[in-house]
Amino acid sequence: MILPVLLTAVMLAGALAAAVFREPVSAVIALGLVSLIAAVLFYLLQAPDVAMAEAAIGTGLTTAIFLIAIRRTEGGG
């Protein structure tokens, strides 16, 4: 029972860090961490299909798209 609480605390810290970071790349990495922890929490709640979708789309694809967009814009870090 302690693991979900600990993961939720780390998830909230990552979300707060993403809001506080000034560099876009750092914020995107923090959001990727939040998404990865959400996938783990979904798995612990016996929703492996939702966990796989969150891991693939939320963590992988969205983070990659954000990083590509930041790289292609001027002043992206």
N, C-alpha and C positions, 0 to 999 in steps of 0.2 A: 504493500500500500504506500510505502514511502517513495518508490520509484516514480510513479506518476506525478506526485507532488513536487519532487525534485526536478523532473523534466519540465513541468509547467513553470517553475521558478526560473529555470534557465531560459525557457522560451520567452518569458516576459522580459528578462534581462536583455535578451537578444533583440527583441522588438524595441525596447527603450534605447539600446545602443544604436540601432538603425535610425531612430529618430534624432539622435544626438550627433551622430557622425557628420562631419562637414564634407568629407570626400565621398563622391557617389559610389566608387568601387567598394569602399568599406561598408557603406550602407547596404549595398546589394549582397555582399557576402554575409552580413548579419541577417538579412532577410532570408537568404538561403538556409542559414542555420535554423531559423525559426521554422521554416517549412520542413526541414529534415526532422526536427524534433516533433512536429505535428504528425509526420508520417509514422514515427516510432510510437507515438501515443495512440494513433489509430490502430496500429498493430496490436498494442497491448489491450485495446478495447475489443479485440476479436473482430476487427474489420480489415482483413488483409487486402481485399480488393481496393478499398478506399486508400489504404496505406501505400499500395503500389502506385496508384494513380497520383497521389500526393508526392511521392518520391520522384516519379518520372516527370510529371508536369510541373509541379510546384518547385521542387528542388532543382531538377536538372534543366528542363527546357526554359522556364521563366528566368532563372538566373543567367543562363547563357544568352538569352535574348537581351536582357538588360545590360549585360556586360558588352555585347556587340554594339548596342545602341550608344552606350557611353563612349566606347572607343571611336565610334564614327562621328560623334559630335565634337564641335570645337570646345576646348577647355574641359574635356571630360575627365580630367584627373591626370 
